[in-house]
Amino acid sequence: MFEGHDTTAMGISWALFLIGHSPAEQQKVHDELDSIFGDDTERHVNHEDMKEMTYLECVIKETQRIYPSVPLYTRYC
């Protein structure tokens, strides 16, 4: 029932950690979000907004590559 909560929380934590340790990348994420939302901070994110968040998507994918929430254990014979 709660299997996805820990992995999601860890993924978000690592993404925020990496973004926080790189001011240049953090600024790129802010610039992208500002270009999408502008001054309208009260509106909800929709599907079209998600399609425009290309840089943030790359940041999340890179975070998952560096710190996978479910590590792969390969078995050898």
Backbone as a printed PyTorch tensor [residue, N CA C, xyz], in Angstrom:
tensor([[[  0.8090,  -1.1900,   0.0000],
         [  0.0000,   0.0000,   0.0000],
         [  0.8610,   1.2650,   0.0000]],

        [[  2.0030,   1.2560,   0.6880],
         [  2.8300,   2.4520,   0.7910],
         [  4.1620,   2.3100,   0.0590]],

        [[  4.2610,   1.4010,  -0.8920],
         [  5.5300,   1.1130,  -1.5340],
         [  6.1230,   2.3080,  -2.2630]],

        [[  5.3200,   3.1290,  -2.9070],
         [  5.8410,   4.2230,  -3.7120],
         [  6.2290,   5.4680,  -2.9400]],

        [[  5.8540,   5.5590,  -1.6800],
         [  6.1090,   6.7870,  -0.9250],
         [  7.5880,   7.0060,  -0.6350]],

        [[  8.2870,   5.9760,  -0.2010],
         [  9.7010,   6.1360,   0.1370],
         [ 10.5310,   6.4670,  -1.0860]],

        [[ 10.2800,   5.7810,  -2.1960],
         [ 11.0730,   6.0230,  -3.3950],
         [ 10.8210,   7.4200,  -3.9520]],

        [[  9.5860,   7.8770,  -3.9140],
         [  9.2690,   9.2270,  -4.3860],
         [  9.9170,  10.2710,  -3.4870]],

        [[  9.8150,  10.0830,  -2.1910],
         [ 10.4050,  11.0320,  -1.2420],
         [ 11.9170,  11.1000,  -1.4040]],

        [[ 12.5570,   9.9660,  -1.5830],
         [ 14.0090,   9.9610,  -1.7570],
         [ 14.4050,  10.6130,  -3.0750]],

        [[ 13.6420,  10.3730,  -4.1230],
         [ 13.9320,  10.9990,  -5.4100],
         [ 13.8420,  12.5110,  -5.3360]],

        [[ 12.7990,  13.0060,  -4.6860],
         [ 12.6330,  14.4530,  -4.5190],
         [ 13.7560,  15.0170,  -3.6500]],

        [[ 14.1050,  14.3040,  -2.5950],
         [ 15.1700,  14.7730,  -1.7030],
         [ 16.5010,  14.8890,  -2.4320]],

        [[ 16.8480,  13.8680,  -3.2040],
         [ 18.1090,  13.9170,  -3.9500],
         [ 18.0850,  15.0020,  -5.0140]],

        [[ 16.9710,  15.1810,  -5.6980],
         [ 16.8760,  16.2300,  -6.7220],
         [ 17.0730,  17.6040,  -6.0910]],

        [[ 16.4220,  17.8530,  -4.9730],
         [ 16.5810,  19.1380,  -4.2900],
         [ 18.0030,  19.3210,  -3.7640]],

        [[ 18.5950,  18.2450,  -3.2950],
         [ 19.9830,  18.2950,  -2.8290],
         [ 20.9150,  18.7090,  -3.9620]],

        [[ 20.7800,  18.0620,  -5.1140],
         [ 21.6560,  18.3690,  -6.2460],
         [ 21.4100,  19.7700,  -6.7980]],

        [[ 20.1520,  20.1610,  -6.8920],
         [ 19.8370,  21.5080,  -7.3710],
         [ 20.3970,  22.5520,  -6.4050]],

        [[ 20.2740,  22.2960,  -5.1180],
         [ 20.7630,  23.2360,  -4.1170],
         [ 22.2690,  23.3820,  -4.0960]],

        [[ 22.9830,  22.3560,  -4.5350],
         [ 24.4400,  22.4110,  -4.5530],
         [ 25.0040,  22.9610,  -5.8580]],

        [[ 24.1580,  23.3520,  -6.7670],
         [ 24.6160,  23.9090,  -8.0410],
         [ 23.8220,  25.1710,  -8.3540]],

        [[ 24.3230,  26.3170,  -7.9370],
         [ 23.5800,  27.5630,  -8.1550],
         [ 23.2660,  27.8400,  -9.6250]],

        [[ 24.1610,  27.4770, -10.5260],
         [ 23.9090,  27.7180, -11.9540],
         [ 22.7350,  26.8830, -12.4490]],

        [[ 22.6910,  25.6230, -12.0350],
         [ 21.5900,  24.7480, -12.4450],
         [ 20.2940,  25.1840, -11.7760]],

        [[ 20.3910,  25.6070, -10.5320],
         [ 19.2090,  26.0920,  -9.8210],
         [ 18.6230,  27.3030, -10.5470]],

        [[ 19.4790,  28.1880, -11.0250],
         [ 19.0080,  29.3650, -11.7430],
         [ 18.3270,  28.9750, -13.0550]],

        [[ 18.8570,  27.9500, -13.7250],
         [ 18.2370,  27.4860, -14.9740],
         [ 16.8310,  26.9470, -14.7220]],

        [[ 16.6760,  26.2050, -13.6210],
         [ 15.3530,  25.6830, -13.2670],
         [ 14.4110,  26.8460, -12.9600]],

        [[ 14.8780,  27.8150, -12.1840],
         [ 14.0550,  28.9920, -11.8630],
         [ 13.6590,  29.7490, -13.1240]],

        [[ 14.6140,  29.9390, -14.0310],
         [ 14.3260,  30.6630, -15.2710],
         [ 13.2780,  29.9360, -16.1060]],

        [[ 13.3990,  28.6030, -16.1630],
         [ 12.4230,  27.8300, -16.9230],
         [ 11.0280,  27.9630, -16.3150]],

        [[ 10.9310,  27.8440, -15.0050],
         [  9.6300,  27.9580, -14.3420],
         [  9.0610,  29.3680, -14.4690]],

        [[  9.9330,  30.3750, -14.3920],
         [  9.4680,  31.7550, -14.5740],
         [  8.9550,  31.9860, -15.9890]],

        [[  9.5930,  31.3580, -16.9750],
         [  9.1340,  31.5320, -18.3550],
         [  7.7860,  30.8530, -18.5900]],

        [[  7.5030,  29.8130, -17.8360],
         [  6.2300,  29.0970, -17.9940],
         [  5.1190,  29.7780, -17.2000]],

        [[  5.3850,  30.1100, -15.9450],
         [  4.3450,  30.6280, -15.0570],
         [  4.3290,  32.1450, -14.9350]],

        [[  5.4490,  32.7880, -15.1810],
         [  5.5040,  34.2400, -15.0310],
         [  5.1970,  34.6500, -13.6030]],

        [[  4.3160,  35.6170, -13.4530],
         [  3.9340,  36.1010, -12.1200],
         [  2.7300,  35.3670, -11.5420]],

        [[  2.1500,  34.4600, -12.3010],
         [  0.9450,  33.7430, -11.8630],
         [  1.3400,  32.5360, -11.0130]],

        [[  1.6500,  32.7800,  -9.7520],
         [  2.1080,  31.7100,  -8.8690],
         [  0.9670,  30.9080,  -8.2590]],

        [[ -0.2540,  31.3370,  -8.4710],
         [ -1.4020,  30.6750,  -7.8540],
         [ -2.0320,  29.5980,  -8.7330]],

        [[ -1.7360,  29.5890, -10.0170],
         [ -2.4110,  28.6180, -10.8890],
         [ -1.7750,  27.2380, -10.7710]],

        [[ -2.5770,  26.2370, -11.0630],
         [ -2.1280,  24.8580, -10.9720],
         [ -1.3560,  24.4620, -12.2260]],

        [[ -0.4770,  23.4950, -12.0660],
         [  0.2920,  22.9690, -13.1900],
         [ -0.6210,  22.0780, -14.0170]],

        [[ -0.5730,  22.2370, -15.3380],
         [ -1.3650,  21.3690, -16.2060],
         [ -0.4430,  20.5820, -17.1320]],

        [[ -1.0380,  19.7620, -17.9700],
         [ -0.2690,  18.8810, -18.8470],
         [  0.6020,  19.6720, -19.8170]],

        [[  0.0940,  20.7600, -20.3260],
         [  0.8630,  21.5920, -21.2590],
         [  2.0840,  22.1990, -20.5630]],

        [[  1.9250,  22.5900, -19.3080],
         [  3.0600,  23.1180, -18.5490],
         [  4.1390,  22.0520, -18.3930]],

        [[  3.7080,  20.8410, -18.0970],
         [  4.6570,  19.7450, -17.9090],
         [  5.4730,  19.4960, -19.1720]],

        [[  4.8440,  19.6220, -20.3280],
         [  5.5590,  19.4150, -21.5870],
         [  6.6300,  20.4790, -21.8100]],

        [[  6.4250,  21.6590, -21.2550],
         [  7.3840,  22.7520, -21.4140],
         [  8.5440,  22.6790, -20.4220]],

        [[  8.4230,  21.8670, -19.3960],
         [  9.4670,  21.7700, -18.3710],
         [ 10.5570,  20.7890, -18.7930]],

        [[ 11.2000,  21.0710, -19.8990],
         [ 12.1920,  20.1440, -20.4410],
         [ 13.4600,  20.0980, -19.5990]],

        [[ 13.9210,  21.2360, -19.1250],
         [ 15.1480,  21.2470, -18.3250],
         [ 14.9280,  20.5740, -16.9760]],

        [[ 13.8090,  20.8530, -16.3400],
         [ 13.5080,  20.2210, -15.0570],
         [ 13.3920,  18.7080, -15.2190]],

        [[ 12.8170,  18.2700, -16.3200],
         [ 12.7270,  16.8320, -16.5930],
         [ 14.1210,  16.2210, -16.7080]],

        [[ 15.0290,  16.9190, -17.3730],
         [ 16.4060,  16.4300, -17.4920],
         [ 17.0910,  16.3610, -16.1310]],

        [[ 16.8370,  17.3460, -15.2910],
         [ 17.4110,  17.3540, -13.9410],
         [ 16.9070,  16.1480, -13.1500]],

        [[ 15.6290,  15.8690, -13.2430],
         [ 15.0520,  14.7320, -12.5190],
         [ 15.6100,  13.4180, -13.0460]],

        [[ 15.7220,  13.2900, -14.3570],
         [ 16.2790,  12.0560, -14.9320],
         [ 17.7410,  11.8670, -14.5430]],

        [[ 18.5060,  12.9460, -14.5310],
         [ 19.9090,  12.8520, -14.1230],
         [ 20.0170,  12.4820, -12.6490]],

        [[ 19.1350,  13.0090, -11.8270],
         [ 19.1060,  12.6390, -10.4140],
         [ 18.8280,  11.1510, -10.2590]],

        [[ 17.8850,  10.6320, -11.0350],
         [ 17.5680,   9.2060, -10.9640],
         [ 18.7270,   8.3500, -11.4590]],

        [[ 19.4940,   8.8810, -12.4020],
         [ 20.6510,   8.1370, -12.8990],
         [ 21.7410,   8.0670, -11.8290]],

        [[ 21.9990,   9.2000, -11.1690],
         [ 23.0680,   9.2560, -10.1670],
         [ 22.6640,   8.5470,  -8.8790]],

        [[ 21.4490,   8.7940,  -8.4350],
         [ 20.9390,   8.2170,  -7.1850],
         [ 19.6440,   7.4620,  -7.4560]],

        [[ 19.7240,   6.2530,  -7.9850],
         [ 18.4840,   5.5150,  -8.2670],
         [ 17.7390,   5.1760,  -6.9800]],

        [[ 16.4280,   5.3510,  -7.0060],
         [ 15.6360,   5.0650,  -5.8050],
         [ 15.4810,   3.5690,  -5.5860]],

        [[ 15.5780,   2.8080,  -6.6490],
         [ 15.5340,   1.3500,  -6.5440],
         [ 16.7740,   0.8220,  -7.2500]],

        [[ 17.8420,   0.5410,  -6.4960],
         [ 19.0670,   0.0760,  -7.1370],
         [ 18.8770,  -1.2840,  -7.7900]],

        [[ 19.5990,  -1.4910,  -8.8530],
         [ 19.5120,  -2.7510,  -9.5920],
         [ 20.6230,  -3.6710,  -9.1140]],

        [[ 20.2550,  -4.8200,  -8.6440],
         [ 21.2310,  -5.8160,  -8.2310],
         [ 21.2410,  -6.9110,  -9.2790]],

        [[ 22.3430,  -7.0210,  -9.9820],
         [ 22.4360,  -8.0710, -10.9970],
         [ 23.0430,  -9.3120, -10.3730]],

        [[ 22.6000, -10.4290, -10.8370],
         [ 23.0990, -11.7020, -10.3270],
         [ 24.0260, -12.3240, -11.3570]],

        [[ 25.0570, -12.9360, -10.8720],
         [ 26.0050, -13.6100, -11.7460],
         [ 25.9600, -15.0970, -11.4740]],

        [[ 26.0860, -15.8690, -12.5320],
         [ 26.1010, -17.3320, -12.3880],
         [ 27.5120, -17.8290, -12.2440]]])
